[in-house]
Amino acid sequence: MASQSPVPPQQQPLFADLIAHLTRTSVLGPGEAARVVAEVLAYFSETATEFVQRRHAELQARGLTNEQIFTRLAVELPARRVAAPELSARQLRRIVYG
């Protein structure tokens, strides 16, 4: 029985080459490679706001003060890849043409 790919259907064509590459160059089977790709996509789909909220809660649970947390977040956030906001066609045109 074939396993269902954990990569969302609308993104499968975009990542088929990556999944095939991982299958060829590692010990991962197609299902495992698809799960790895899905995990990475999920990791990088977090917005800046979601990252800050999640990370604040994690650091607060460790007993850090807000001052310590915000200092750390100011260092961590620029190094973190976050999901781009959804942009309308008009917003995209403004980026290109000003």
PyMOL commands that set and color helices and strands:
alter all, ss='L'
color gray80, all
select helices_A, chain A and resi 9-25+30-44+48-61+66-79+89-97
alter helices_A, ss='H'
color red, helices_A
deselect
rebuild
show_as cartoon
